[in-house]
Amino acid sequence: MIAEQLQGMIDQVARECVAGRLRMLNRVITNIYDDALRSLDLKVSQMSILVAAAKMGTARPIEVCEHLHLDVSTLSRNVERMKARGWLEVVPDEDGRSQPFRLTRQGRKLLEKAVPAWSEAQQQVKKALGDGFAEQLNQAMKRVSKGAVGS
């Protein structure tokens, strides 16, 4: 009887786990965007950082991490790669520990080239997910960002 109960729980997790479903969906959706941006040697995760830097002007790592829900090591690793490619540059700061960064001219030009490819991927994703899903996702992110979900 215990084995049957365990099998039932395993089947339920496999069928219903929101985290598992979201992780699978994330991989599929990320691949669509990455395929669209591949000719620019850009990943959608990097584009998110470039967009954040463009919006912030001078991007402070802690603020970018909070905004994009990234851990510091992930951001740091990506920023180093993007600096090496000439897309980002460090901005001098009084606090030597913090390493604010901003888009370079090359980074801004890359974003200009990336937006049409991103837009095409965006339409493909919206079509694949169905009407209303993107809006529901935006609403869920607003709730999460406002602290409606515990950490």
N, C-alpha and C positions, 0 to 999 in steps of 0.2 A: 504493500500500500504506500509506503514512504517513497519508493522508487517512482510510482505513478504520479504522486503529488509533485515530486521534483521535476519529472518530465513535463507535467502540466505547467509548472512555473517557468521552466526553460522555454517551452513553446510560447507562453505569454510574453516573455521578455523579447524573444526573437520576433514576434508579431507586432508588439506594441511599443517598444522602447523609443521614446522621443529622441533621446540622445543618439542612439544608434542610427535612427532614420535621418536625423539632421546631419550627422557625420557623413553618411553615405551621400545624401543630397549635396552636401558641401563639396565633396570630391567631384561629383558629376558637374555641378555648376562651375566650380573653379576651373575644370578642364575646358569648358566652353569658352570662358574668358581668356584663359591662358592660350588656347589655340588661336583665338582672334588676335592676340597681342604678340604671338610668337615671332612674326616677321620683324618686330621692333626690338627683339631680345628683351622683352619686358613681361613680367608676371603680374597678375591682377593684385597680388599682395603688395608688390612694389608700387604699383600704380596708386593704391590706397594711401601709401605713405607720401608719394609725390603730391597727391591731391591735398592731403592734410597740410603738407608744407606750403603748398600754394595758397591755401586758405588762411593759414596762420601767419604767413610772411616769415617770421622767425619762429621756428618750431622748437619748443622745449621738449626734450624726450619724455618727461613725465606726463606732460599734457597730451602728447601724441599717443602714448600708451593708454591713458585714460580714455581718450576719444575713440581709439580703434580697438580697445579691449585687448591689448597686446601685453605680453610680459616684456620686461626691459631687455632681456637677452635676445629675444626675437627681433625687437626693433633695432638693437645695436648691431646685430649681425647683418640685417638688411641695409641699414644706413651705411655701414662700412663698404658693402658691395656697391652701393649706389654712388658713394663718394669716389670709389676707385674707377667707376665708369664716367665720372664727371657730371653726374646728374644732381648731386647735392654737394654743399660745402659747409664746413663748420663756421659758425659765427663766433668771434671772440666774445667772451663773457667774463664779468668780474669773478664769478664763482668758477674756479678752475675745474671743479668736479663735474659740473654740468657741461654738456657739449651741444648747445643749440645749433640748429642747422637750417639751411634755406635752399631753395631751388637755385640752380645755376641757370644761365641762359640756355645751356644745352638741355637741362632738365625741363625747362619750360617748353622748348621746341619739341622735345619728346612727348610731353603731354598733349601738345597741339596735334601731333601725328597720331597719338593713341586714342583720342576721343572718338573719331569715326569708327575705329575698330571696336572700341568699347561699346559704342552705341549699337552696332550691329549685334554684338554678343548679348547686350541687354535685351534687345527685341527677341532674339532667339530664346533666351531664358524665360522671358515673360510668356512667350507662346507655349513653351514646354510646361511651365508651371500652371498655366491656366489663369483665367480672369480673376482678379481680386487677390491673388496670392501675394503679389508684391506689396499691395497696400496693407494686407494683414501683417506681413513681415515688418513693414515700416512701423505699424502701430505697436507690434510686440517689442521692437527695439526701443521705442519711446518709453514703454512701460519699464523695460529692463534698465534703461539709462536713468530713469527717475528713481530707481531703487525699489521697484515693486517686487523684485525677486531677491531673496537673501543670498549671500555669498557663502 
